[in-house]
Amino acid sequence: MDPIDDMVDERRGSGDRRRDHDTAGHVAEATALKRAFGYDAAQRFLRLRGINDDLAAEALLESYDRRQAQRRARAAAAG
């Protein structure tokens, strides 16, 4: 590989970004599972995808809180 390409890849963190994108997809899927089957099922799904329990718990709670805050803001703006 070309040294310039190595620098560009290193600067971009392409491997990290790919993992982050995959993790974000898993969290989105887990959020849907949480709505349908509950928190435990969503956390189990993330664990099976290699996402540690602390990160899974934070992601699942954070996405719920964020959605609730957005709903409250929309309701306040509408009313």
VOVEXMI-969712 format. One record per residue: residue number from 1; chain; x, y, z of N, C-alpha, C, CB in turn. Coordinates in Angstrom, 2 decimals, padded with zeros to 5 digits. Glycine has a CB too. Example, Ala and Ser with C-alpha at 12.3 -4.5 7.8 and 13.67 -1.06 7.14 Angstrom:
(rec 1 'A' (013.19 -005.69 007.80) (012.30 -004.50 007.80) (013.20 -003.30 007.80) (011.31 -004.47 009.05))
(rec 2 'A' (012.85 -002.25 007.08) (013.67 -001.06 007.14) (012.90 000.03 007.87) (014.08 -000.60 005.72))
! end
This chain:
(rec 1 'A' (000.84 -001.18 000.00) (000.00 000.00 000.00) (000.88 001.24 000.00) (-000.95 000.00 001.21))
(rec 2 'A' (000.37 002.29 -000.57) (001.08 003.54 -000.68) (001.17 004.24 000.68) (000.39 004.45 -001.71))
(rec 3 'A' (002.32 004.85 001.03) (002.45 005.52 002.33) (001.42 006.63 002.54) (003.84 006.10 002.46))
(rec 4 'A' (001.07 007.33 001.47) (000.05 008.38 001.57) (-001.29 007.77 001.97) (-000.08 009.16 000.23))
(rec 5 'A' (-001.64 006.64 001.35) (-002.89 005.97 001.70) (-002.88 005.54 003.16) (-003.11 004.76 000.78))
(rec 6 'A' (-001.73 005.08 003.63) (-001.62 004.68 005.03) (-001.89 005.87 005.96) (-000.23 004.10 005.31))
(rec 7 'A' (-001.34 007.04 005.61) (-001.55 008.22 006.44) (-003.02 008.64 006.43) (-000.67 009.37 005.97))
(rec 8 'A' (-003.64 008.59 005.28) (-005.05 008.98 005.17) (-005.91 008.03 006.00) (-005.52 008.99 003.69))
(rec 9 'A' (-005.66 006.73 005.87) (-006.44 005.76 006.64) (-006.22 005.94 008.12) (-006.07 004.34 006.23))
(rec 10 'A' (-004.98 006.21 008.52) (-004.67 006.39 009.94) (-005.35 007.63 010.49) (-003.16 006.47 010.16))
(rec 11 'A' (-005.32 008.70 009.71) (-005.92 009.96 010.15) (-007.44 009.83 010.25) (-005.54 011.10 009.19))
(rec 12 'A' (-008.04 009.14 009.33) (-009.49 008.97 009.34) (-009.96 008.02 010.42) (-009.95 008.48 008.00))
(rec 13 'A' (-009.10 007.09 010.80) (-009.54 006.08 011.75) (-010.60 005.19 011.12) (-010.09 006.74 013.03))
(rec 14 'A' (-010.38 004.79 009.89) (-011.40 004.07 009.13) (-011.87 002.80 009.82) (-010.88 003.72 007.76))
(rec 15 'A' (-010.97 002.10 010.49) (-011.37 000.90 011.21) (-012.29 001.22 012.37) (-010.15 000.15 011.71))
(rec 16 'A' (-011.96 002.30 013.11) (-012.80 002.72 014.23) (-014.16 003.18 013.74) (-012.13 003.84 015.02))
(rec 17 'A' (-014.15 003.94 012.68) (-015.41 004.46 012.16) (-016.31 003.32 011.70) (-015.15 005.44 011.00))
(rec 18 'A' (-015.73 002.31 011.10) (-016.53 001.17 010.64) (-017.15 000.45 011.83) (-015.65 000.18 009.83))
(rec 19 'A' (-016.37 000.27 012.90) (-016.92 -000.37 014.09) (-018.01 000.49 014.72) (-015.80 -000.64 015.11))
(rec 20 'A' (-017.79 001.81 014.75) (-018.80 002.71 015.30) (-020.09 002.63 014.50) (-018.28 004.14 015.33))
(rec 21 'A' (-019.96 002.58 013.20) (-021.13 002.49 012.32) (-021.87 001.17 012.57) (-020.72 002.61 010.83))
(rec 22 'A' (-021.12 000.09 012.67) (-021.73 -001.21 012.96) (-022.41 -001.20 014.32) (-020.67 -002.32 012.92))
(rec 23 'A' (-021.74 -000.63 015.32) (-022.30 -000.56 016.66) (-023.57 000.28 016.65) (-021.28 000.03 017.65))
(rec 24 'A' (-023.56 001.39 015.94) (-024.75 002.23 015.86) (-025.91 001.46 015.24) (-024.45 003.51 015.04))
(rec 25 'A' (-025.63 000.67 014.23) (-026.67 -000.16 013.63) (-027.22 -001.18 014.60) (-026.13 -000.86 012.41))
(rec 26 'A' (-026.33 -001.80 015.35) (-026.77 -002.78 016.35) (-027.62 -002.11 017.44) (-025.54 -003.47 016.99))
(rec 27 'A' (-027.22 -000.91 017.84) (-027.98 -000.20 018.88) (-029.35 000.18 018.35) (-027.21 001.08 019.35))
(rec 28 'A' (-029.43 000.61 017.10) (-030.73 000.94 016.51) (-031.63 -000.29 016.48) (-030.55 001.51 015.08))
(rec 29 'A' (-031.05 -001.41 016.10) (-031.81 -002.66 016.08) (-032.23 -003.06 017.50) (-030.99 -003.78 015.43))
(rec 30 'A' (-031.33 -002.90 018.45) (-031.62 -003.24 019.84) (-032.72 -002.34 020.41) (-030.36 -003.14 020.69))
(rec 31 'A' (-032.75 -001.09 019.98) (-033.78 -000.18 020.43) (-035.16 -000.66 019.98) (-033.52 001.23 019.92))
(rec 32 'A' (-035.24 -001.16 018.76) (-036.50 -001.72 018.27) (-036.86 -002.98 019.06) (-036.40 -002.04 016.75))
(rec 33 'A' (-035.85 -003.81 019.34) (-036.09 -005.01 020.15) (-036.57 -004.63 021.55) (-034.82 -005.86 020.24))
(rec 34 'A' (-036.01 -003.57 022.08) (-036.40 -003.12 023.43) (-037.87 -002.75 023.45) (-035.53 -001.92 023.88))
(rec 35 'A' (-038.32 -002.03 022.42) (-039.74 -001.66 022.36) (-040.62 -002.88 022.24) (-039.99 -000.72 021.18))
(rec 36 'A' (-040.19 -003.86 021.46) (-041.02 -005.04 021.20) (-040.94 -006.08 022.32) (-040.61 -005.68 019.90))
(rec 37 'A' (-039.74 -006.31 022.85) (-039.54 -007.44 023.76) (-038.98 -007.07 025.13) (-038.65 -008.43 023.13))
(rec 38 'A' (-038.60 -005.82 025.31) (-038.09 -005.38 026.60) (-036.58 -005.19 026.61) (-038.47 -006.38 027.65))
(rec 39 'A' (-036.16 -004.56 027.70) (-034.76 -004.18 027.89) (-033.83 -005.40 027.89) (-034.61 -003.42 029.20))
(rec 40 'A' (-034.21 -006.46 028.60) (-033.33 -007.63 028.70) (-033.05 -008.25 027.34) (-033.96 -008.68 029.62))
(rec 41 'A' (-034.07 -008.34 026.50) (-033.87 -008.91 025.16) (-032.93 -008.03 024.34) (-035.22 -009.06 024.43))
(rec 42 'A' (-033.08 -006.72 024.45) (-032.21 -005.80 023.71) (-030.77 -005.91 024.19) (-032.71 -004.36 023.86))
(rec 43 'A' (-030.59 -005.99 025.51) (-029.24 -006.09 026.03) (-028.60 -007.43 025.64) (-029.24 -005.94 027.55))
(rec 44 'A' (-029.37 -008.48 025.66) (-028.86 -009.80 025.24) (-028.44 -009.76 023.76) (-029.94 -010.90 025.46))
(rec 45 'A' (-029.25 -009.11 022.93) (-028.92 -008.95 021.50) (-027.57 -008.26 021.35) (-030.03 -008.15 020.77))
(rec 46 'A' (-027.37 -007.16 022.08) (-026.11 -006.43 021.97) (-024.94 -007.25 022.50) (-026.19 -005.11 022.72))
(rec 47 'A' (-025.16 -008.00 023.57) (-024.10 -008.85 024.13) (-023.67 -009.88 023.08) (-024.58 -009.55 025.43))
(rec 48 'A' (-024.63 -010.45 022.38) (-024.31 -011.44 021.35) (-023.57 -010.82 020.17) (-025.57 -012.13 020.87))
(rec 49 'A' (-023.68 -009.51 020.02) (-022.97 -008.80 018.94) (-021.61 -008.30 019.40) (-023.80 -007.63 018.44))
(rec 50 'A' (-021.23 -008.65 020.64) (-019.90 -008.29 021.13) (-019.83 -006.91 021.76) (-018.93 -008.35 020.01))
(rec 51 'A' (-020.97 -006.33 022.09) (-020.99 -005.02 022.73) (-021.09 -005.24 024.23) (-022.17 -004.13 022.20))
(rec 52 'A' (-020.15 -004.67 024.98) (-020.11 -004.96 026.42) (-021.35 -004.41 027.14) (-018.85 -004.37 027.05))
(rec 53 'A' (-021.64 -004.98 028.29) (-022.87 -004.67 029.02) (-022.98 -003.20 029.42) (-022.95 -005.53 030.26))
(rec 54 'A' (-021.87 -002.59 029.82) (-021.92 -001.18 030.23) (-022.31 -000.28 029.07) (-020.56 -000.74 030.79))
(rec 55 'A' (-021.67 -000.49 027.92) (-021.99 000.30 026.73) (-023.43 000.04 026.29) (-021.01 -000.02 025.59))
(rec 56 'A' (-023.85 -001.22 026.33) (-025.21 -001.56 025.93) (-026.22 -000.86 026.83) (-025.43 -003.08 025.97))
(rec 57 'A' (-026.00 -000.91 028.14) (-026.92 -000.27 029.08) (-026.99 001.23 028.83) (-026.49 -000.54 030.53))
(rec 58 'A' (-025.85 001.85 028.63) (-025.80 003.30 028.39) (-026.51 003.65 027.08) (-024.34 003.79 028.35))
(rec 59 'A' (-026.25 002.89 026.04) (-026.86 003.17 024.74) (-028.37 003.00 024.78) (-026.26 002.26 023.66))
(rec 60 'A' (-028.83 001.97 025.43) (-030.27 001.72 025.47) (-030.99 002.77 026.32) (-030.56 000.32 026.02))
(rec 61 'A' (-030.43 003.13 027.44) (-031.06 004.14 028.28) (-030.98 005.51 027.63) (-030.41 004.17 029.66))
(rec 62 'A' (-029.84 005.82 027.07) (-029.65 007.13 026.46) (-030.61 007.34 025.30) (-028.21 007.28 025.98))
(rec 63 'A' (-030.79 006.34 024.45) (-031.67 006.52 023.30) (-033.12 006.71 023.76) (-031.57 005.32 022.34))
(rec 64 'A' (-033.52 006.02 024.81) (-034.87 006.18 025.35) (-035.05 007.60 025.91) (-035.16 005.12 026.44))
(rec 65 'A' (-034.09 008.04 026.72) (-034.17 009.37 027.31) (-034.17 010.45 026.24) (-033.00 009.59 028.27))
(rec 66 'A' (-033.35 010.28 025.21) (-033.28 011.26 024.13) (-034.62 011.35 023.41) (-032.16 010.90 023.15))
(rec 67 'A' (-035.22 010.20 023.12) (-036.53 010.20 022.45) (-037.59 010.87 023.31) (-036.97 008.77 022.11))
(rec 68 'A' (-037.56 010.58 024.61) (-038.54 011.19 025.50) (-038.36 012.70 025.54) (-038.42 010.60 026.92))
(rec 69 'A' (-037.14 013.18 025.59) (-036.86 014.61 025.61) (-037.36 015.26 024.31) (-035.35 014.87 025.81))
(rec 70 'A' (-037.15 014.60 023.19) (-037.61 015.13 021.91) (-039.13 015.21 021.87) (-037.09 014.26 020.77))
(rec 71 'A' (-039.80 014.17 022.39) (-041.27 014.18 022.43) (-041.79 015.32 023.29) (-041.80 012.84 022.94))
(rec 72 'A' (-041.15 015.53 024.45) (-041.58 016.61 025.33) (-041.38 017.97 024.66) (-040.81 016.56 026.65))
(rec 73 'A' (-040.26 018.14 023.96) (-039.99 019.39 023.27) (-041.01 019.64 022.15) (-038.58 019.38 022.70))
(rec 74 'A' (-041.34 018.60 021.40) (-042.35 018.76 020.33) (-043.71 019.09 020.92) (-042.44 017.48 019.47))
(rec 75 'A' (-044.07 018.43 022.02) (-045.36 018.70 022.65) (-045.42 020.13 023.18) (-045.62 017.69 023.79))
(rec 76 'A' (-044.32 020.60 023.76) (-044.28 021.96 024.28) (-044.39 022.99 023.15) (-042.99 022.19 025.08))
(rec 77 'A' (-043.74 022.71 022.02) (-043.78 023.62 020.88) (-045.16 023.65 020.24) (-042.73 023.22 019.84))
(rec 78 'A' (-045.84 022.51 020.23) (-047.16 022.42 019.63) (-048.24 023.02 020.53) (-047.50 020.98 019.30))
(rec 79 'A' (-048.02 022.95 021.84) (-049.08 023.37 022.77) (-048.82 024.63 023.42) (-049.30 022.40 023.80))
! end
